[in-house]
Amino acid sequence: MLLVSTFEQTLELEEALAVLEKMGVEHSEILVIPMKLYPLDPRQIIFKSEERNSRAFEVGMALATAFGVIGASVGFVFKLGPIIWGLLYAILGFGIGFGGVVFVKRNKQKTARSPGNPKPEVVAIIQCRQTQSEEIQKVLWQYKAISVGETRTGEK
């Protein structure tokens, strides 16, 4: 039987492997594979910030257009005229749209659970007898395995 488990690369993995060896699982029956993280391209970070600012600009321009039309319409009634009121409302609309998107994105980034710096994971593959599998699974869960799976193979 093969047991496959994933761990974060911490001391708990080392402790779990030491306990398994004390239980009678030989060192040659344990395979530990460190996983590599996806390399982060610095250009992706720049692209995301540019994308956020371009969205904010687009929303700002849309609201500037809408507010400008409203301001020009209202300007026929007010003293300064439709052009001045249209420009004032357009500036106000752009400020509300641009500022609103930037504010919402910043707050969302603060509250959203982001991976930050993800820790590398390690996969441990353990070959054991079917009679040992339940005990080994308990040890793996006790030492904070992320996941544990099993598959049946030819008994040894």
C-alpha positions as CSV (number, residue, x, y, z in Angstrom):
1,M,0.0,0.0,0.0
2,L,1.2,3.5,-0.8
3,L,0.3,6.5,1.3
4,V,0.8,9.9,-0.2
5,S,0.7,13.0,1.9
6,T,1.5,16.7,1.5
7,F,3.0,19.0,4.1
8,E,4.3,22.5,4.3
9,Q,8.1,22.4,4.5
10,T,8.3,22.7,8.3
11,L,9.8,20.8,11.2
12,E,6.5,18.9,11.7
13,L,7.3,16.9,8.6
14,E,10.7,15.9,10.0
15,E,9.0,14.9,13.3
16,A,6.4,12.9,11.4
17,L,9.1,11.0,9.4
18,A,11.1,10.3,12.6
19,V,8.0,8.9,14.3
20,L,7.3,6.7,11.2
21,E,10.8,5.3,11.3
22,K,10.4,4.5,15.0
23,M,7.2,2.7,14.2
24,G,9.1,0.3,11.9
25,V,8.8,2.0,8.5
26,E,12.3,1.7,6.9
27,H,14.0,4.7,5.5
28,S,14.1,3.1,2.1
29,E,10.3,2.9,2.1
30,I,9.8,6.7,2.4
31,L,10.2,9.0,-0.5
32,V,10.1,12.8,0.1
33,I,9.8,15.1,-2.9
34,P,10.1,18.9,-2.4
35,M,7.9,20.8,-4.7
36,K,9.1,24.0,-6.4
37,L,7.0,27.2,-6.4
38,Y,5.9,28.8,-9.6
39,P,8.5,31.5,-10.4
40,L,6.9,35.0,-10.1
41,D,7.6,37.2,-13.0
42,P,8.2,40.8,-11.9
43,R,6.4,42.0,-15.1
44,Q,3.2,40.5,-13.8
45,I,3.2,42.7,-10.7
46,I,3.7,45.8,-12.9
47,F,1.0,44.6,-15.3
48,K,-1.5,44.2,-12.4
49,S,-0.9,47.7,-11.0
50,E,-1.2,49.2,-14.5
51,E,-4.4,47.2,-15.1
52,R,-5.9,48.5,-11.9
53,N,-5.0,52.1,-12.8
54,S,-6.3,51.7,-16.3
55,R,-9.6,50.4,-15.0
56,A,-9.8,53.3,-12.6
57,F,-9.2,55.7,-15.4
58,E,-11.9,54.0,-17.6
59,V,-14.5,54.2,-14.8
60,G,-13.5,57.8,-14.1
61,M,-13.9,58.8,-17.7
62,A,-17.3,57.1,-17.9
63,L,-18.5,58.9,-14.9
64,A,-17.0,62.1,-16.1
65,T,-19.0,61.8,-19.3
66,A,-22.2,61.0,-17.5
67,F,-21.7,63.8,-14.9
68,G,-20.7,66.2,-17.7
69,V,-24.0,65.6,-19.6
70,I,-25.9,66.1,-16.3
71,G,-23.9,69.2,-15.5
72,A,-24.4,70.7,-19.0
73,S,-28.2,70.1,-18.7
74,V,-28.3,71.7,-15.3
75,G,-26.1,74.5,-16.5
76,F,-28.9,75.9,-18.7
77,V,-30.8,76.8,-15.4
78,F,-27.8,78.0,-13.3
79,K,-25.9,81.3,-13.6
80,L,-22.5,80.2,-15.1
81,G,-23.9,78.4,-18.1
82,P,-23.8,74.9,-19.4
83,I,-20.2,74.8,-20.4
84,I,-18.8,75.7,-17.0
85,W,-21.2,73.4,-15.2
86,G,-20.6,70.6,-17.6
87,L,-16.8,70.9,-17.0
88,L,-17.3,71.1,-13.2
89,Y,-19.5,68.0,-13.1
90,A,-17.1,66.1,-15.5
91,I,-14.2,66.8,-13.1
92,L,-16.4,65.8,-10.1
93,G,-17.5,62.6,-12.0
94,F,-13.9,61.7,-12.9
95,G,-12.8,62.2,-9.3
96,I,-15.6,60.0,-7.9
97,G,-15.0,57.2,-10.4
98,F,-11.2,57.1,-10.3
99,G,-11.0,57.6,-6.5
100,G,-13.8,55.1,-5.9
101,V,-12.1,52.3,-7.9
102,V,-8.7,52.9,-6.3
103,F,-10.2,53.0,-2.8
104,V,-12.2,49.8,-3.3
105,K,-9.2,48.0,-4.8
106,R,-6.9,49.0,-1.9
107,N,-9.5,47.9,0.7
108,K,-10.1,44.7,-1.1
109,Q,-6.4,43.9,-1.2
110,K,-6.1,44.6,2.5
111,T,-9.0,42.4,3.5
112,A,-8.7,39.7,0.8
113,R,-6.8,36.6,1.9
114,S,-3.9,36.7,-0.4
115,P,-1.3,34.0,-0.6
116,G,1.4,36.5,0.1
117,N,4.6,34.4,0.2
118,P,3.3,30.8,-0.2
119,K,5.4,28.2,1.5
120,P,6.8,25.4,-0.5
121,E,5.1,22.1,-0.1
122,V,6.6,18.6,0.2
123,V,5.1,15.4,-0.9
124,A,5.8,12.3,1.2
125,I,5.2,8.8,-0.3
126,I,5.3,6.0,2.1
127,Q,5.2,2.3,1.2
128,C,3.7,0.2,4.0
129,R,1.6,-2.9,4.8
130,Q,-2.1,-2.5,4.9
131,T,-2.2,-3.3,8.6
132,Q,0.1,-0.3,9.2
133,S,-1.8,2.2,7.1
134,E,-4.3,3.4,9.6
135,E,-1.6,4.0,12.3
136,I,0.6,5.9,9.7
137,Q,-2.3,8.0,8.6
138,K,-3.0,9.0,12.2
139,V,0.6,10.1,12.6
140,L,0.5,12.1,9.4
141,W,-2.7,13.9,10.4
142,Q,-1.2,14.4,13.9
143,Y,1.8,16.3,12.5
144,K,-0.5,18.6,10.4
145,A,-0.4,17.0,6.9
146,I,-2.3,19.1,4.4
147,S,-3.7,16.0,2.7
148,V,-3.3,12.3,2.9
149,G,-4.3,9.7,0.2
150,E,-3.8,6.0,-0.2
151,T,-3.6,3.5,-3.1
152,R,-3.4,-0.2,-2.9
153,T,-0.5,-1.9,-4.6
154,G,0.9,-5.4,-4.4
155,E,1.6,-6.3,-0.8
156,K,5.2,-6.8,0.2
